[in-house]
Amino acid sequence: YEKILVGNIKNGQRFETYAIEGPAGSGMISLNGATAHLGEKGDLLTIMSFGSYEEAEAATHQPNIVILADQNRRIIRKGHR
């Protein structure tokens, strides 16, 4: 139930929606409801999540970047500055 911004690399669509946790280990990423019309199976997506931080928190915050391979298997997860 987290608000996210999604960019569909294939068709250029960009939309706000929300995340719902799927079955553990399933690797499932699906577009539901109205957003289902904004992409197709196999499209590459950029999924962005945002947070609010106090100045002191922002100074040390390290974002997580997750890159997925085929079948949405995690290949890289790291904090970046």
SULHU-V973469 format. One record per run of one state. SS is the DSSP state (helix for helix, strand for strand, loop for the rest). FROM is the first residue (numbers start at 1). TO is the last residue. If there is no record, write none. Layout:
ss->SS from->FROM to->TO
ss->SS from->FROM to->TO
This chain:
ss->loop from->1 to->1
ss->strand from->2 to->8
ss->loop from->9 to->13
ss->strand from->14 to->19
ss->loop from->20 to->32
ss->helix from->33 to->38
ss->loop from->39 to->44
ss->strand from->45 to->48
ss->loop from->49 to->54
ss->helix from->55 to->60
ss->loop from->61 to->62
ss->strand from->63 to->68
ss->loop from->69 to->69
ss->helix from->70 to->72
ss->loop from->73 to->73
ss->strand from->74 to->80
ss->loop from->81 to->81
